[in-house]
Amino acid sequence: MLDIVGLLNEESDYTKVRNYWEYLKAKLKKQNNQLVSATTQLKLLAADGKKYKTDVVDCQV
């Protein structure tokens, strides 16, 4: 999700993208938006070699 949010906002700063996604996710949850319920947290490998939970979306082609 962070990749998508960063691309749509034309923002490359990871911290800004993460903060915006957290704000947007909270706002969408209050509105009972289905997008948030479609996200799942998975532990993915980061550049520092550690695994962190990140929001992902399952999309069908």
C-alpha distance matrix in Angstrom:
0.0 3.8 5.4 5.1 6.2 8.5 9.9 10.6 12.2 13.8 13.3 13.6 14.3 11.8 13.6 13.4 9.7 9.3 12.2 11.2 8.0 10.6 13.1 11.4 10.4 14.1 15.4 13.9 15.2 18.6 18.6 17.9 15.2 14.3 10.6 10.3 12.7 10.9 8.1 9.8 10.1 11.4 13.3 12.5 15.0 14.6 17.0 19.4 20.0 18.7 16.2 13.7 11.7 8.0 5.7 5.4 6.6 10.1 11.4 15.1 16.8
3.8 0.0 3.8 5.4 5.1 5.9 8.4 9.9 10.4 11.6 10.2 10.2 10.6 8.1 10.0 10.0 6.4 6.4 9.8 9.2 6.9 9.8 12.3 11.4 11.2 14.6 16.0 15.3 16.9 19.9 20.3 20.2 17.7 17.3 13.6 13.0 15.8 14.4 11.4 12.5 11.8 12.8 13.8 12.5 14.3 12.9 14.8 17.2 18.4 17.4 15.5 12.9 11.7 8.2 7.5 8.3 10.3 13.7 14.9 18.5 19.9
5.4 3.8 0.0 3.8 5.6 5.2 6.1 8.6 10.0 10.2 9.6 9.1 10.8 9.1 12.0 11.9 8.4 9.6 12.9 12.0 10.2 13.4 15.6 14.3 14.5 18.0 19.0 18.1 19.9 23.0 23.0 22.8 19.9 19.2 15.4 15.5 18.1 16.0 13.4 14.6 14.2 14.5 15.3 13.2 14.5 13.1 14.4 17.4 18.6 18.3 16.7 14.8 14.1 10.6 10.1 9.6 11.0 13.8 14.2 17.5 18.2
5.1 5.4 3.8 0.0 3.8 5.5 5.1 6.1 8.5 9.7 10.2 11.1 13.0 11.8 14.2 13.2 9.5 11.1 13.7 11.8 9.9 13.5 15.0 12.9 13.3 17.0 17.4 16.0 18.3 21.2 20.7 20.6 17.3 16.7 12.9 13.8 16.5 14.4 12.6 14.6 15.1 16.0 17.6 16.0 17.7 16.7 18.2 21.2 22.2 21.7 19.7 17.6 16.3 12.6 10.9 9.9 10.0 12.8 12.5 15.7 16.4
6.2 5.1 5.6 3.8 0.0 3.8 5.5 5.2 6.1 8.3 8.2 9.9 11.2 10.2 11.9 10.2 6.6 8.6 10.6 8.2 6.9 10.7 11.7 9.8 11.1 14.5 14.7 14.0 16.5 19.0 18.8 19.3 16.3 16.5 12.9 13.2 16.5 15.2 13.2 15.5 15.7 17.2 18.6 17.4 19.2 17.7 19.0 21.6 23.1 22.3 20.5 17.9 16.5 12.9 11.3 11.6 12.0 15.3 15.4 18.8 19.7
8.5 5.9 5.2 5.5 3.8 0.0 3.8 5.6 5.2 5.7 4.9 6.2 8.0 7.9 10.2 8.6 5.6 8.6 10.8 9.1 9.0 12.6 13.7 12.6 14.1 17.3 17.6 17.4 19.9 22.3 22.2 22.9 20.1 20.3 16.6 16.8 20.0 18.6 16.3 18.1 17.7 18.6 19.4 17.6 18.6 16.5 17.1 19.8 21.8 21.5 20.3 18.0 17.4 14.0 13.3 13.7 14.7 17.8 17.9 21.2 21.7
9.9 8.4 6.1 5.1 5.5 3.8 0.0 3.8 5.5 4.9 6.5 7.9 10.8 11.1 13.9 12.2 9.3 12.3 14.5 12.5 12.1 15.8 16.7 15.0 16.5 19.9 19.8 19.1 21.9 24.3 23.7 24.3 21.1 21.0 17.3 18.2 21.3 19.4 17.6 19.6 19.7 20.4 21.3 19.2 20.2 18.4 18.9 22.0 23.6 23.7 22.5 20.6 19.9 16.4 15.3 14.8 15.1 17.7 17.0 19.8 19.8
10.6 9.9 8.6 6.1 5.2 5.6 3.8 0.0 3.8 5.5 7.9 10.5 12.9 13.3 15.3 12.9 10.2 13.1 14.6 11.7 11.5 15.3 15.4 13.2 15.2 18.4 17.7 16.9 20.0 22.1 21.2 22.1 18.8 19.1 15.7 16.9 20.2 18.6 17.4 20.0 20.6 21.9 23.3 21.7 23.1 21.4 22.2 25.1 26.8 26.5 25.0 22.7 21.5 17.9 16.2 15.8 15.4 18.1 17.1 19.9 20.0
12.2 10.4 10.0 8.5 6.1 5.2 5.5 3.8 0.0 3.8 5.3 8.8 10.6 11.7 13.1 10.2 8.3 11.8 12.5 9.7 10.7 14.3 13.9 12.5 15.1 17.8 17.1 17.2 20.3 22.0 21.5 22.9 20.0 20.9 17.5 18.2 21.8 20.7 19.1 21.6 21.7 23.1 24.2 22.6 23.8 21.6 22.1 24.7 26.8 26.5 25.3 22.8 21.9 18.5 17.2 17.6 17.9 20.9 20.3 23.4 23.7
13.8 11.6 10.2 9.7 8.3 5.7 4.9 5.5 3.8 0.0 3.8 6.7 9.5 11.4 13.5 11.0 9.6 13.3 14.5 12.4 13.5 17.0 17.1 16.0 18.4 21.2 20.7 20.8 23.8 25.7 25.2 26.5 23.5 24.1 20.6 21.3 24.7 23.3 21.4 23.6 23.4 24.3 24.9 22.8 23.4 21.0 20.9 23.7 26.0 26.2 25.4 23.4 23.0 19.7 19.0 19.1 19.6 22.4 21.7 24.6 24.4
13.3 10.2 9.6 10.2 8.2 4.9 6.5 7.9 5.3 3.8 0.0 3.8 5.8 7.9 9.8 7.6 6.7 10.5 11.7 10.3 11.9 15.0 15.4 15.0 17.3 19.9 20.0 20.5 23.2 25.0 25.2 26.4 23.8 24.5 20.9 21.0 24.4 23.3 21.0 22.7 21.9 22.7 23.0 21.0 21.4 18.6 18.4 20.8 23.4 23.5 23.0 20.8 20.8 17.8 17.6 18.4 19.6 22.7 22.7 25.8 26.1
13.6 10.2 9.1 11.1 9.9 6.2 7.9 10.5 8.8 6.7 3.8 0.0 3.8 6.1 8.9 8.2 7.5 10.6 12.6 12.2 13.3 16.1 17.3 17.3 19.0 21.6 22.3 22.8 25.0 27.2 27.6 28.5 25.9 26.3 22.6 22.4 25.6 24.3 21.5 22.6 21.4 21.7 21.3 19.0 18.8 15.8 15.1 17.6 20.2 20.7 20.6 18.9 19.5 16.8 17.4 18.2 19.9 22.9 23.1 26.3 26.5
14.3 10.6 10.8 13.0 11.2 8.0 10.8 12.9 10.6 9.5 5.8 3.8 0.0 3.8 5.6 5.5 6.3 8.7 10.2 10.8 12.4 14.5 15.7 16.5 18.2 20.3 21.3 22.3 24.3 26.3 27.2 28.2 26.0 26.7 23.2 22.3 25.6 24.7 21.7 22.5 20.9 21.3 20.7 18.7 18.4 15.1 14.6 16.3 19.3 19.4 19.5 17.5 18.3 16.1 17.1 18.7 20.9 24.1 24.9 28.3 28.9
11.8 8.1 9.1 11.8 10.2 7.9 11.1 13.3 11.7 11.4 7.9 6.1 3.8 0.0 3.8 5.5 5.1 6.0 8.5 9.9 10.5 12.2 14.2 15.1 16.1 18.3 19.9 20.6 22.1 24.4 25.6 26.2 24.2 24.6 21.1 19.9 22.9 22.1 18.8 19.2 17.3 17.7 16.9 15.2 15.2 12.0 12.2 13.8 16.5 16.1 16.0 13.8 14.5 12.4 13.8 15.6 18.2 21.5 22.7 26.2 27.2
13.6 10.0 12.0 14.2 11.9 10.2 13.9 15.3 13.1 13.5 9.8 8.9 5.6 3.8 0.0 3.8 5.5 5.1 6.1 8.5 9.9 10.6 12.3 14.1 15.2 16.7 18.4 19.8 21.1 23.0 24.6 25.5 23.9 24.8 21.6 19.9 23.0 22.8 19.5 19.9 17.8 18.7 18.0 17.0 17.1 14.0 14.5 15.2 18.1 17.1 17.0 14.3 14.9 13.2 14.6 17.1 19.8 23.4 24.9 28.5 29.8
13.4 10.0 11.9 13.2 10.2 8.6 12.2 12.9 10.2 11.0 7.6 8.2 5.5 5.5 3.8 0.0 3.8 5.5 5.2 6.1 8.6 10.0 10.6 12.1 14.0 15.6 16.6 18.1 19.9 21.5 22.8 24.1 22.4 23.6 20.5 19.1 22.6 22.5 19.6 20.7 19.2 20.6 20.4 19.5 20.0 17.1 17.6 18.8 21.5 20.6 20.2 17.3 17.3 15.0 15.5 17.8 19.9 23.5 24.6 28.2 29.4
9.7 6.4 8.4 9.5 6.6 5.6 9.3 10.2 8.3 9.6 6.7 7.5 6.3 5.1 5.5 3.8 0.0 3.8 5.5 5.1 6.1 8.6 9.9 10.4 11.9 14.2 15.3 16.1 18.0 20.1 21.0 21.9 19.8 20.7 17.3 16.2 19.6 19.2 16.3 17.7 16.5 17.9 18.2 17.1 18.1 15.6 16.6 18.3 20.6 19.6 18.7 15.8 15.3 12.5 12.5 14.4 16.2 19.8 20.8 24.4 25.6
9.3 6.4 9.6 11.1 8.6 8.6 12.3 13.1 11.8 13.3 10.5 10.6 8.7 6.0 5.1 5.5 3.8 0.0 3.8 5.5 5.1 6.2 8.7 9.8 10.3 12.4 14.2 15.1 16.3 18.6 20.0 20.6 19.0 19.7 16.5 14.7 17.9 17.8 14.6 15.4 13.8 15.3 15.5 15.1 16.3 14.1 15.7 16.9 19.0 17.4 16.1 12.9 12.2 9.8 10.2 12.9 15.3 19.0 20.6 24.4 26.1
12.2 9.8 12.9 13.7 10.6 10.8 14.5 14.6 12.5 14.5 11.7 12.6 10.2 8.5 6.1 5.2 5.5 3.8 0.0 3.8 5.5 5.2 6.3 8.6 9.9 10.8 12.5 14.3 15.5 17.1 18.8 20.0 18.8 20.3 17.5 15.5 18.8 19.4 16.5 17.6 16.2 18.2 18.5 18.5 19.8 17.5 19.0 19.8 22.0 20.2 19.1 15.7 14.8 12.8 12.9 15.8 17.9 21.7 23.3 27.0 28.8
11.2 9.2 12.0 11.8 8.2 9.1 12.5 11.7 9.7 12.4 10.3 12.2 10.8 9.9 8.5 6.1 5.1 5.5 3.8 0.0 3.8 5.5 5.1 6.0 8.4 10.0 10.6 12.1 14.1 15.6 16.7 18.2 16.6 18.2 15.4 14.0 17.7 18.1 15.8 17.6 16.9 19.3 20.2 20.0 21.6 19.5 21.0 22.3 24.4 22.8 21.4 18.0 16.7 14.0 13.2 15.5 16.9 20.6 21.7 25.3 27.0
8.0 6.9 10.2 9.9 6.9 9.0 12.1 11.5 10.7 13.5 11.9 13.3 12.4 10.5 9.9 8.6 6.1 5.1 5.5 3.8 0.0 3.8 5.4 5.0 5.8 8.4 9.7 10.2 11.9 14.2 15.1 15.9 14.1 15.2 12.2 10.6 14.2 14.4 11.9 13.8 13.4 15.9 17.3 17.3 19.4 17.9 19.9 21.4 23.0 21.2 19.3 15.8 13.9 11.0 9.6 11.9 13.3 17.0 18.4 22.1 24.0
10.6 9.8 13.4 13.5 10.7 12.6 15.8 15.3 14.3 17.0 15.0 16.1 14.5 12.2 10.6 10.0 8.6 6.2 5.2 5.5 3.8 0.0 3.8 5.5 5.1 6.2 8.6 9.9 10.6 12.6 14.5 15.2 14.3 15.7 13.3 10.8 14.0 15.1 12.5 13.8 13.0 15.9 17.1 17.8 20.0 18.7 21.0 21.8 23.3 21.0 19.0 15.3 13.3 11.2 10.2 13.3 14.9 18.7 20.5 24.3 26.6
13.1 12.3 15.6 15.0 11.7 13.7 16.7 15.4 13.9 17.1 15.4 17.3 15.7 14.2 12.3 10.6 9.9 8.7 6.3 5.1 5.4 3.8 0.0 3.8 5.5 5.4 6.3 8.7 10.1 11.1 12.8 14.5 13.8 16.0 14.0 11.9 15.4 16.9 14.9 16.8 16.5 19.5 20.9 21.6 23.7 22.2 24.2 25.1 26.9 24.7 22.8 19.1 17.1 14.9 13.5 16.3 17.4 21.0 22.5 26.1 28.3
11.4 11.4 14.3 12.9 9.8 12.6 15.0 13.2 12.5 16.0 15.0 17.3 16.5 15.1 14.1 12.1 10.4 9.8 8.6 6.0 5.0 5.5 3.8 0.0 3.8 5.5 5.0 6.1 8.5 10.0 10.7 12.2 10.8 13.0 10.8 9.5 13.1 14.3 12.9 15.5 16.0 19.1 21.0 21.5 24.0 22.7 24.9 26.3 27.8 25.8 23.6 20.0 17.6 14.9 12.7 14.8 15.1 18.6 19.6 23.1 25.3
10.4 11.2 14.5 13.3 11.1 14.1 16.5 15.2 15.1 18.4 17.3 19.0 18.2 16.1 15.2 14.0 11.9 10.3 9.9 8.4 5.8 5.1 5.5 3.8 0.0 3.8 5.4 5.1 6.1 8.7 9.9 10.3 9.1 10.8 8.8 6.4 9.9 11.4 9.9 12.2 12.9 16.3 18.5 19.5 22.3 21.6 24.3 25.5 26.5 24.2 21.6 18.1 15.2 12.7 10.2 12.5 12.9 16.3 17.9 21.5 24.0
14.1 14.6 18.0 17.0 14.5 17.3 19.9 18.4 17.8 21.2 19.9 21.6 20.3 18.3 16.7 15.6 14.2 12.4 10.8 10.0 8.4 6.2 5.4 5.5 3.8 0.0 3.8 5.5 5.1 6.4 8.9 9.9 10.1 12.5 11.5 8.8 11.6 14.0 12.8 14.7 15.1 18.6 20.6 22.1 24.8 24.1 26.7 27.6 28.7 26.0 23.6 19.9 17.0 15.2 13.1 15.8 16.3 19.6 21.4 24.8 27.5
15.4 16.0 19.0 17.4 14.7 17.6 19.8 17.7 17.1 20.7 20.0 22.3 21.3 19.9 18.4 16.6 15.3 14.2 12.5 10.6 9.7 8.6 6.3 5.0 5.4 3.8 0.0 3.8 5.5 5.3 6.6 8.9 8.9 12.1 11.4 9.8 12.7 15.0 14.5 17.1 18.0 21.5 23.7 24.9 27.6 26.7 29.2 30.3 31.6 29.2 26.8 23.1 20.3 18.1 15.6 17.7 17.7 20.8 22.0 25.2 27.7
13.9 15.3 18.1 16.0 14.0 17.4 19.1 16.9 17.2 20.8 20.5 22.8 22.3 20.6 19.8 18.1 16.1 15.1 14.3 12.1 10.2 9.9 8.7 6.1 5.1 5.5 3.8 0.0 3.8 5.4 5.0 6.2 5.2 8.3 7.8 6.7 9.6 11.8 11.9 14.9 16.5 20.1 22.7 23.9 26.9 26.4 29.1 30.5 31.4 29.1 26.3 22.8 19.7 17.3 14.3 15.7 15.0 17.8 18.8 21.9 24.5
15.2 16.9 19.9 18.3 16.5 19.9 21.9 20.0 20.3 23.8 23.2 25.0 24.3 22.1 21.1 19.9 18.0 16.3 15.5 14.1 11.9 10.6 10.1 8.5 6.1 5.1 5.5 3.8 0.0 3.8 5.3 4.9 5.9 8.4 8.8 6.4 8.2 11.3 11.4 13.8 15.4 19.1 21.8 23.5 26.7 26.6 29.6 30.7 31.3 28.6 25.7 22.2 18.8 17.0 14.1 15.9 15.4 18.0 19.7 22.7 25.7
18.6 19.9 23.0 21.2 19.0 22.3 24.3 22.1 22.0 25.7 25.0 27.2 26.3 24.4 23.0 21.5 20.1 18.6 17.1 15.6 14.2 12.6 11.1 10.0 8.7 6.4 5.3 5.4 3.8 0.0 3.8 5.5 7.7 10.9 12.0 10.1 11.7 14.9 15.2 17.6 19.0 22.8 25.3 27.1 30.2 29.8 32.7 33.6 34.4 31.7 28.9 25.3 22.1 20.4 17.7 19.6 19.1 21.7 23.1 26.0 28.9
18.6 20.3 23.0 20.7 18.8 22.2 23.7 21.2 21.5 25.2 25.2 27.6 27.2 25.6 24.6 22.8 21.0 20.0 18.8 16.7 15.1 14.5 12.8 10.7 9.9 8.9 6.6 5.0 5.3 3.8 0.0 3.8 5.4 9.1 10.6 10.0 11.4 14.2 15.4 18.2 20.2 23.9 26.8 28.3 31.5 31.2 34.0 35.3 36.1 33.6 30.7 27.2 23.9 21.7 18.6 19.9 18.7 21.0 21.8 24.4 27.1
17.9 20.2 22.8 20.6 19.3 22.9 24.3 22.1 22.9 26.5 26.4 28.5 28.2 26.2 25.5 24.1 21.9 20.6 20.0 18.2 15.9 15.2 14.5 12.2 10.3 9.9 8.9 6.2 4.9 5.5 3.8 0.0 3.8 6.4 8.8 8.1 8.4 11.5 13.1 15.8 18.2 21.9 25.0 26.7 30.1 30.3 33.4 34.7 35.1 32.5 29.3 26.0 22.5 20.5 17.2 18.2 16.8 18.6 19.7 22.1 25.1
15.2 17.7 19.9 17.3 16.3 20.1 21.1 18.8 20.0 23.5 23.8 25.9 26.0 24.2 23.9 22.4 19.8 19.0 18.8 16.6 14.1 14.3 13.8 10.8 9.1 10.1 8.9 5.2 5.9 7.7 5.4 3.8 0.0 3.8 5.6 6.1 7.3 9.4 11.2 14.4 17.1 20.5 23.7 25.0 28.4 28.5 31.4 33.1 33.5 31.2 28.1 24.9 21.4 19.0 15.5 15.8 14.0 15.9 16.6 19.1 21.9
14.3 17.3 19.2 16.7 16.5 20.3 21.0 19.1 20.9 24.1 24.5 26.3 26.7 24.6 24.8 23.6 20.7 19.7 20.3 18.2 15.2 15.7 16.0 13.0 10.8 12.5 12.1 8.3 8.4 10.9 9.1 6.4 3.8 0.0 3.8 5.4 5.1 6.3 9.1 12.3 15.5 18.6 22.1 23.4 26.9 27.5 30.5 32.4 32.4 30.2 26.8 24.0 20.4 18.0 14.3 13.9 11.6 12.8 13.5 15.7 18.8
10.6 13.6 15.4 12.9 12.9 16.6 17.3 15.7 17.5 20.6 20.9 22.6 23.2 21.1 21.6 20.5 17.3 16.5 17.5 15.4 12.2 13.3 14.0 10.8 8.8 11.5 11.4 7.8 8.8 12.0 10.6 8.8 5.6 3.8 0.0 3.8 5.5 5.1 6.8 10.5 13.4 16.4 19.7 20.5 23.9 24.2 27.1 29.1 29.3 27.3 24.1 21.3 18.0 15.1 11.4 10.9 8.6 10.6 11.3 14.1 17.0
10.3 13.0 15.5 13.8 13.2 16.8 18.2 16.9 18.2 21.3 21.0 22.4 22.3 19.9 19.9 19.1 16.2 14.7 15.5 14.0 10.6 10.8 11.9 9.5 6.4 8.8 9.8 6.7 6.4 10.1 10.0 8.1 6.1 5.4 3.8 0.0 3.8 5.3 5.4 8.6 11.0 14.4 17.6 18.9 22.3 22.7 25.7 27.3 27.5 25.2 22.0 18.9 15.4 13.0 9.4 10.1 9.1 11.6 13.3 16.5 19.5
12.7 15.8 18.1 16.5 16.5 20.0 21.3 20.2 21.8 24.7 24.4 25.6 25.6 22.9 23.0 22.6 19.6 17.9 18.8 17.7 14.2 14.0 15.4 13.1 9.9 11.6 12.7 9.6 8.2 11.7 11.4 8.4 7.3 5.1 5.5 3.8 0.0 3.8 5.5 7.9 11.0 14.2 17.7 19.5 23.1 24.1 27.4 28.9 28.6 26.1 22.6 19.8 16.1 14.2 10.8 10.9 9.5 11.0 13.1 15.8 19.2
10.9 14.4 16.0 14.4 15.2 18.6 19.4 18.6 20.7 23.3 23.3 24.3 24.7 22.1 22.8 22.5 19.2 17.8 19.4 18.1 14.4 15.1 16.9 14.3 11.4 14.0 15.0 11.8 11.3 14.9 14.2 11.5 9.4 6.3 5.1 5.3 3.8 0.0 3.8 6.7 10.3 12.9 16.5 17.8 21.4 22.5 25.7 27.6 27.2 25.0 21.5 19.1 15.6 13.3 9.7 8.5 6.2 7.3 9.3 12.1 15.5
8.1 11.4 13.4 12.6 13.2 16.3 17.6 17.4 19.1 21.4 21.0 21.5 21.7 18.8 19.5 19.6 16.3 14.6 16.5 15.8 11.9 12.5 14.9 12.9 9.9 12.8 14.5 11.9 11.4 15.2 15.4 13.1 11.2 9.1 6.8 5.4 5.5 3.8 0.0 3.8 6.9 9.7 13.1 14.4 18.0 18.9 22.2 23.9 23.6 21.4 17.9 15.4 11.9 9.5 5.9 5.4 4.8 7.3 10.1 13.4 16.6
9.8 12.5 14.6 14.6 15.5 18.1 19.6 20.0 21.6 23.6 22.7 22.6 22.5 19.2 19.9 20.7 17.7 15.4 17.6 17.6 13.8 13.8 16.8 15.5 12.2 14.7 17.1 14.9 13.8 17.6 18.2 15.8 14.4 12.3 10.5 8.6 7.9 6.7 3.8 0.0 3.8 6.4 10.1 11.9 15.7 17.2 20.7 22.1 21.3 18.9 15.2 13.0 9.4 8.0 5.4 5.3 6.4 8.2 11.7 14.8 18.0
10.1 11.8 14.2 15.1 15.7 17.7 19.7 20.6 21.7 23.4 21.9 21.4 20.9 17.3 17.8 19.2 16.5 13.8 16.2 16.9 13.4 13.0 16.5 16.0 12.9 15.1 18.0 16.5 15.4 19.0 20.2 18.2 17.1 15.5 13.4 11.0 11.0 10.3 6.9 3.8 0.0 3.8 6.8 9.2 12.8 14.2 17.8 18.8 18.0 15.4 11.8 9.3 5.7 5.1 4.5 6.0 8.8 10.9 14.5 17.6 20.6
11.4 12.8 14.5 16.0 17.2 18.6 20.4 21.9 23.1 24.3 22.7 21.7 21.3 17.7 18.7 20.6 17.9 15.3 18.2 19.3 15.9 15.9 19.5 19.1 16.3 18.6 21.5 20.1 19.1 22.8 23.9 21.9 20.5 18.6 16.4 14.4 14.2 12.9 9.7 6.4 3.8 0.0 3.8 6.1 9.8 11.9 15.7 16.7 15.3 12.9 9.2 7.8 5.2 5.6 6.6 6.9 10.0 11.4 14.9 17.8 20.4
13.3 13.8 15.3 17.6 18.6 19.4 21.3 23.3 24.2 24.9 23.0 21.3 20.7 16.9 18.0 20.4 18.2 15.5 18.5 20.2 17.3 17.1 20.9 21.0 18.5 20.6 23.7 22.7 21.8 25.3 26.8 25.0 23.7 22.1 19.7 17.6 17.7 16.5 13.1 10.1 6.8 3.8 0.0 3.8 6.8 9.2 13.0 13.5 11.8 9.2 5.5 4.9 4.2 6.3 8.9 9.8 13.2 14.7 18.0 20.8 23.1
12.5 12.5 13.2 16.0 17.4 17.6 19.2 21.7 22.6 22.8 21.0 19.0 18.7 15.2 17.0 19.5 17.1 15.1 18.5 20.0 17.3 17.8 21.6 21.5 19.5 22.1 24.9 23.9 23.5 27.1 28.3 26.7 25.0 23.4 20.5 18.9 19.5 17.8 14.4 11.9 9.2 6.1 3.8 0.0 3.8 6.3 9.9 11.3 9.7 8.2 5.1 5.6 6.4 6.9 9.7 9.8 13.3 14.7 17.5 20.3 22.0
15.0 14.3 14.5 17.7 19.2 18.6 20.2 23.1 23.8 23.4 21.4 18.8 18.4 15.2 17.1 20.0 18.1 16.3 19.8 21.6 19.4 20.0 23.7 24.0 22.3 24.8 27.6 26.9 26.7 30.2 31.5 30.1 28.4 26.9 23.9 22.3 23.1 21.4 18.0 15.7 12.8 9.8 6.8 3.8 0.0 3.8 6.9 8.1 6.1 5.7 4.3 6.6 9.0 9.8 12.9 13.2 16.6 18.0 20.5 23.1 24.5
14.6 12.9 13.1 16.7 17.7 16.5 18.4 21.4 21.6 21.0 18.6 15.8 15.1 12.0 14.0 17.1 15.6 14.1 17.5 19.5 17.9 18.7 22.2 22.7 21.6 24.1 26.7 26.4 26.6 29.8 31.2 30.3 28.5 27.5 24.2 22.7 24.1 22.5 18.9 17.2 14.2 11.9 9.2 6.3 3.8 0.0 3.8 5.4 5.5 5.6 5.9 6.9 9.8 10.0 13.3 14.2 17.6 19.7 21.8 24.7 25.9
17.0 14.8 14.4 18.2 19.0 17.1 18.9 22.2 22.1 20.9 18.4 15.1 14.6 12.2 14.5 17.6 16.6 15.7 19.0 21.0 19.9 21.0 24.2 24.9 24.3 26.7 29.2 29.1 29.6 32.7 34.0 33.4 31.4 30.5 27.1 25.7 27.4 25.7 22.2 20.7 17.8 15.7 13.0 9.9 6.9 3.8 0.0 3.8 5.4 7.5 9.2 10.4 13.5 13.5 16.6 17.3 20.6 22.6 24.4 27.2 27.9
19.4 17.2 17.4 21.2 21.6 19.8 22.0 25.1 24.7 23.7 20.8 17.6 16.3 13.8 15.2 18.8 18.3 16.9 19.8 22.3 21.4 21.8 25.1 26.3 25.5 27.6 30.3 30.5 30.7 33.6 35.3 34.7 33.1 32.4 29.1 27.3 28.9 27.6 23.9 22.1 18.8 16.7 13.5 11.3 8.1 5.4 3.8 0.0 3.8 5.6 8.6 10.2 13.8 14.7 18.2 19.4 23.0 25.1 27.2 30.1 31.1
20.0 18.4 18.6 22.2 23.1 21.8 23.6 26.8 26.8 26.0 23.4 20.2 19.3 16.5 18.1 21.5 20.6 19.0 22.0 24.4 23.0 23.3 26.9 27.8 26.5 28.7 31.6 31.4 31.3 34.4 36.1 35.1 33.5 32.4 29.3 27.5 28.6 27.2 23.6 21.3 18.0 15.3 11.8 9.7 6.1 5.5 5.4 3.8 0.0 3.8 6.8 9.6 13.2 14.6 18.1 19.0 22.5 24.1 26.5 29.1 30.2
18.7 17.4 18.3 21.7 22.3 21.5 23.7 26.5 26.5 26.2 23.5 20.7 19.4 16.1 17.1 20.6 19.6 17.4 20.2 22.8 21.2 21.0 24.7 25.8 24.2 26.0 29.2 29.1 28.6 31.7 33.6 32.5 31.2 30.2 27.3 25.2 26.1 25.0 21.4 18.9 15.4 12.9 9.2 8.2 5.7 5.6 7.5 5.6 3.8 0.0 3.8 6.5 10.2 12.3 16.0 17.3 21.0 22.8 25.5 28.4 29.9
16.2 15.5 16.7 19.7 20.5 20.3 22.5 25.0 25.3 25.4 23.0 20.6 19.5 16.0 17.0 20.2 18.7 16.1 19.1 21.4 19.3 19.0 22.8 23.6 21.6 23.6 26.8 26.3 25.7 28.9 30.7 29.3 28.1 26.8 24.1 22.0 22.6 21.5 17.9 15.2 11.8 9.2 5.5 5.1 4.3 5.9 9.2 8.6 6.8 3.8 0.0 3.8 6.9 9.3 12.8 14.1 17.7 19.5 22.4 25.2 27.1
13.7 12.9 14.8 17.6 17.9 18.0 20.6 22.7 22.8 23.4 20.8 18.9 17.5 13.8 14.3 17.3 15.8 12.9 15.7 18.0 15.8 15.3 19.1 20.0 18.1 19.9 23.1 22.8 22.2 25.3 27.2 26.0 24.9 24.0 21.3 18.9 19.8 19.1 15.4 13.0 9.3 7.8 4.9 5.6 6.6 6.9 10.4 10.2 9.6 6.5 3.8 0.0 3.8 6.3 10.0 12.0 15.8 18.1 21.1 24.3 26.4
11.7 11.7 14.1 16.3 16.5 17.4 19.9 21.5 21.9 23.0 20.8 19.5 18.3 14.5 14.9 17.3 15.3 12.2 14.8 16.7 13.9 13.3 17.1 17.6 15.2 17.0 20.3 19.7 18.8 22.1 23.9 22.5 21.4 20.4 18.0 15.4 16.1 15.6 11.9 9.4 5.7 5.2 4.2 6.4 9.0 9.8 13.5 13.8 13.2 10.2 6.9 3.8 0.0 3.8 6.9 9.4 13.0 15.4 18.6 21.9 24.4
8.0 8.2 10.6 12.6 12.9 14.0 16.4 17.9 18.5 19.7 17.8 16.8 16.1 12.4 13.2 15.0 12.5 9.8 12.8 14.0 11.0 11.2 14.9 14.9 12.7 15.2 18.1 17.3 17.0 20.4 21.7 20.5 19.0 18.0 15.1 13.0 14.2 13.3 9.5 8.0 5.1 5.6 6.3 6.9 9.8 10.0 13.5 14.7 14.6 12.3 9.3 6.3 3.8 0.0 3.8 6.4 10.1 13.0 15.9 19.3 21.6
5.7 7.5 10.1 10.9 11.3 13.3 15.3 16.2 17.2 19.0 17.6 17.4 17.1 13.8 14.6 15.5 12.5 10.2 12.9 13.2 9.6 10.2 13.5 12.7 10.2 13.1 15.6 14.3 14.1 17.7 18.6 17.2 15.5 14.3 11.4 9.4 10.8 9.7 5.9 5.4 4.5 6.6 8.9 9.7 12.9 13.3 16.6 18.2 18.1 16.0 12.8 10.0 6.9 3.8 0.0 3.8 6.9 10.2 13.0 16.6 19.2
5.4 8.3 9.6 9.9 11.6 13.7 14.8 15.8 17.6 19.1 18.4 18.2 18.7 15.6 17.1 17.8 14.4 12.9 15.8 15.5 11.9 13.3 16.3 14.8 12.5 15.8 17.7 15.7 15.9 19.6 19.9 18.2 15.8 13.9 10.9 10.1 10.9 8.5 5.4 5.3 6.0 6.9 9.8 9.8 13.2 14.2 17.3 19.4 19.0 17.3 14.1 12.0 9.4 6.4 3.8 0.0 3.8 6.7 9.5 13.0 15.5
6.6 10.3 11.0 10.0 12.0 14.7 15.1 15.4 17.9 19.6 19.6 19.9 20.9 18.2 19.8 19.9 16.2 15.3 17.9 16.9 13.3 14.9 17.4 15.1 12.9 16.3 17.7 15.0 15.4 19.1 18.7 16.8 14.0 11.6 8.6 9.1 9.5 6.2 4.8 6.4 8.8 10.0 13.2 13.3 16.6 17.6 20.6 23.0 22.5 21.0 17.7 15.8 13.0 10.1 6.9 3.8 0.0 3.8 6.2 9.8 12.6
10.1 13.7 13.8 12.8 15.3 17.8 17.7 18.1 20.9 22.4 22.7 22.9 24.1 21.5 23.4 23.5 19.8 19.0 21.7 20.6 17.0 18.7 21.0 18.6 16.3 19.6 20.8 17.8 18.0 21.7 21.0 18.6 15.9 12.8 10.6 11.6 11.0 7.3 7.3 8.2 10.9 11.4 14.7 14.7 18.0 19.7 22.6 25.1 24.1 22.8 19.5 18.1 15.4 13.0 10.2 6.7 3.8 0.0 3.8 6.7 9.9
11.4 14.9 14.2 12.5 15.4 17.9 17.0 17.1 20.3 21.7 22.7 23.1 24.9 22.7 24.9 24.6 20.8 20.6 23.3 21.7 18.4 20.5 22.5 19.6 17.9 21.4 22.0 18.8 19.7 23.1 21.8 19.7 16.6 13.5 11.3 13.3 13.1 9.3 10.1 11.7 14.5 14.9 18.0 17.5 20.5 21.8 24.4 27.2 26.5 25.5 22.4 21.1 18.6 15.9 13.0 9.5 6.2 3.8 0.0 3.8 6.5
15.1 18.5 17.5 15.7 18.8 21.2 19.8 19.9 23.4 24.6 25.8 26.3 28.3 26.2 28.5 28.2 24.4 24.4 27.0 25.3 22.1 24.3 26.1 23.1 21.5 24.8 25.2 21.9 22.7 26.0 24.4 22.1 19.1 15.7 14.1 16.5 15.8 12.1 13.4 14.8 17.6 17.8 20.8 20.3 23.1 24.7 27.2 30.1 29.1 28.4 25.2 24.3 21.9 19.3 16.6 13.0 9.8 6.7 3.8 0.0 3.8
16.8 19.9 18.2 16.4 19.7 21.7 19.8 20.0 23.7 24.4 26.1 26.5 28.9 27.2 29.8 29.4 25.6 26.1 28.8 27.0 24.0 26.6 28.3 25.3 24.0 27.5 27.7 24.5 25.7 28.9 27.1 25.1 21.9 18.8 17.0 19.5 19.2 15.5 16.6 18.0 20.6 20.4 23.1 22.0 24.5 25.9 27.9 31.1 30.2 29.9 27.1 26.4 24.4 21.6 19.2 15.5 12.6 9.9 6.5 3.8 0.0
